[in-house]
């Protein structure tokens, strides 16, 4: 390891960390390039000594990195960092996102969901439309900020992806599930508008109307305005 990697590892929590905390600490070093693609992780013994935990805890932390596709192991060669271009996972680290991160995730969603809405307008079946309407109704019936309302909102967007008749859209939306949930939660909680639920429902309704009318341009535009609206409703820094 380089001296920079050693210093970064030394900035670990003072108290004895759990496997999840060690994994997240290593994830940060990997994503920021402190531990470069292709480089080997420190040995279990080194990490155990560094964090003051047993090798079993270290092993669990590394197992989490493997399951997220960030590292791979080869017998006799240790554990190395997988290049970003071939990683197979997308996972948000931690539970709290700052305003900049939420806006970046909304930006990520925008082109994907606009295309999804356009295709749904062209290809939806009566069953697809009913699934979208059912999700909208469940959101209407939910209490403010409830888990049921959040799930209904997620289901609304996923139902539109399914209505594209392109399974990759639905699969990718599921793949981005953590990002989608995080942006919905953060945008709602950060909003200074007390009518955010009613506004969201109204934006959803315009998307539904365009999809039902089989108007791809209107559907894409309605989705764009919905996601841009979420960005604009974020409280200023």
N, C-alpha and C positions, 0 to 999 in steps of 0.2 A: 504493500500500500504506500501511497505518497504521503508526505508530511501533512498535506492539506486534508486528506481523507482521515488521517489519524486524529487531527485536531477536531474535525467535524464529529467523529465518533465520540470524542471526549466530552462533547456538549450534551451528553445524555442526562436524564433526570437524576437528581441526587438520591431520591428514594429508590427502593428496589422496584423495577418496572415489571409489568406483566408481559407476556408474549406479544399481545396486541400492540402495546406501546413500543416495544423493541422493533416490531415489524413496521410500524408507522414511521419510526425514526429512520430506519434503513430505506424505506420508500422515498422519503424526502431527499436523502442523499443520492438515490438512484435517479429520481426525476430531475433533480437539479444538476446532475452530471458530476457530482463530487466523486461518486463511484461510477466510472465510465462504462459504457457498453462493452462487453467482452471481458471486463476486469473481474477478478475473483473477489468474492466476499472474504472477509477475515475468517479464519477457522472457527469452529465451534468453541474451541478452548480459548481463543483470543476474545471472542465476543462474550463468553461466559465470565471471563475475568474483567472485561471492560464494564459490563453492566451489573456485575455482582450477583449473577443468578446461576442456576444450575444449567448444565448442558442440555437437559431435557427442555427447559424453557426456551433456550436459544433454538433448539431443533424445531419446536412448535412455531416460533416466529418465522424461521426460514421456510417452513412448510406453508405458511400463509402466503409468503412471497411467491412460492412456486405455484400455488393454486391460482394466484392472480396473474400468472404468466410473466412475472418480472425477472425471475431467475430460473436457471436450470442447473441440474447437477449431472455430472458424468463420473462414473466410478474411476477413482484414481486421479481425477482432475479437480475435485472440489466443486464449489458452487459459483457460477459466473452469471453476470448480468446480461439479460437478453436485450439485443438492440431494439430501440423503440419502434422501428419500422416493422418488426415481426411479432410484436406483442399481441396477445389474443384477448386482452381484457380491458375493460374501462371501469374504473372504480374510483369513487370519490373518497378521499382520505379524510377522516374526522367527521364530525357531525355539524360543525358550525362553518358557514360560508360567509365571507365578507361581501360587501356590496359589489366590488369589482368582479369577484368570482361568479356571483349570480348573474350579473349582466353579461359576462362572457358565455355562460351556459345558455342564456336566452338567445344570444347571438348564434350559438351552435345549433339550437333548435330551429331557428327561423327558416333557413332554406329547406331543411328536411321536411318540416311540417307543412310548409307552403306546397311543396311538391306532392305530399301525401294528400292534402285536401283537394288539389286539382285532380289527381287520379281517382280519388274517391267519388268526386262529382261525375266523372265519366263512367266509372265501372261499378258503382255500388248496386247491390241487389236489395230487394225489399227487406230481407233479413238483416243486411248490413245497416240499412237506415234505421230499422227498429232498435238495433243494439245501440246506435248512437243516441237515439231518442230516449232509450231507457236510462242510459248513463246521465243524460241531461236531467231527466226527471228525478233521479236519485239525488243529484246535486241540489236541485230545487227543494227537495224534501228534507235535506240534512240540516242539522244545526250549524250555526256559525263556527268556523274553525274546527269542525269535528273530523275525526278520522274517516267517518263515512263519507263526508263531503269531499275530502281529499282523494279518497279512493275513487269516488264517482268522477272526479275531474280527470284523474289518471286514466280511468276506463274510457272516458269520452275521447281522449286523444288516441288511445290504443285502438278503439273501435274504428276510428277514421283510418288509421294505418292498415287495419285488416280489410277495410272496404276498398283498398287500392287493387285488390286481387293480385298482389305481388307479395308473397310471403316474406320476402326480405325486408320490406318496410316494417311489418309487424315484428319480425325478429329483431330488427335493429332498434325499434322503439323499446322493446323489452330489454335489450342490451343496455340502452341508455336510461333504464328505469330509475336508477339512483339519481341521475342528473335531473330527470324530469320532475321527480318528487321534490328534490332539493330546491329547484327554482320555484315551484308552486308554493311550497311552504314559506320560503324566504321572501318571495314577492308579496305574499299576503301579509305576513307579519310586519314587513318593513313599510307597507303602504300606510300613508296618513289619511287615506280616504275611507270614511266609515261605511261607505256603500260598495266596497270592493266586490263583495259576493254578487250583488245585484248587477254590477257592471260586467263582471265575468260571465254571468248567466246570459246577459244581453249579447255579449260578444259571441258566445257559443251559439246563440240562436241565429245570428247572421250567418255563421258558418253552416249551420244545419240547413237554413233556407237555400243557400247557394248550392249545397250538395244535392238537396232534394230537387232543385230546379235543373240539375245537371249542367251547371254553369261553372266550368273550371276556372275561368278568370276571376269571377266573383268569389269563388271558394278560396282561391289562393290569396286574394286581396283581403278577405275577411280574416283569414288565419294570420296574415301579416299584421293587420291592425290589432289583433288579439295579443300577439306576442310583443309587439311594440308597446301596446298599452300596459302590459305587465312591467316592462322596463321603465316606462314613464311614471308608473305608480310607485316605484321604489322611492323611498324617502331619500332626499339629498344627503350627501355626506356632511 
